[in-house]
Amino acid sequence: MLESFGYIGLFLGAIIALSVVIIFIPVILRRLGVAPPQKPNPVKSSIYECGVPTVGKTWVQFNFRYYFYALVFLALDVLFIFLYPWAVSLRKLGVFSLSAVLILILIVLVGYIYAWRKNVLEWK
């Protein structure tokens, strides 16, 4: 029982050490002169797009429909991520696994039909 807590402590220590190292790498590289120094000036701080100064407002609000498309894509992507390991080990798994995957597909299908009925997928 104590051995498993030792492994947890070892992993926790490794996570903390890695986090500290990742935080201090840029500081160490800057001290060694490998990273470029930070010298802000008005030209570097100016807003530009593709090397050309912007014309008009620089703050543009995006259409909210992009987020709906992203959520539908994310739901389908998660479905495929869960379906791939299931399909690889299909012969070893039983009826319970088949019913679980069918429930997952049904949930994603209901969400997709809901988005379709609400005209979220219509581009206007």
Secondary structure, DSSP 8 states (H G I E B T S, - for coil): -HHHHHHHHHHHHHHHHHHHHHHHHHHHHHHHT-S------HHHHS-EETTEE--S-S-----THHHHHHHHHHHHHHHHHHHHHHHHTTTTS-HHHHHHHHHHHHHHHHHHHHHHHTTTT---
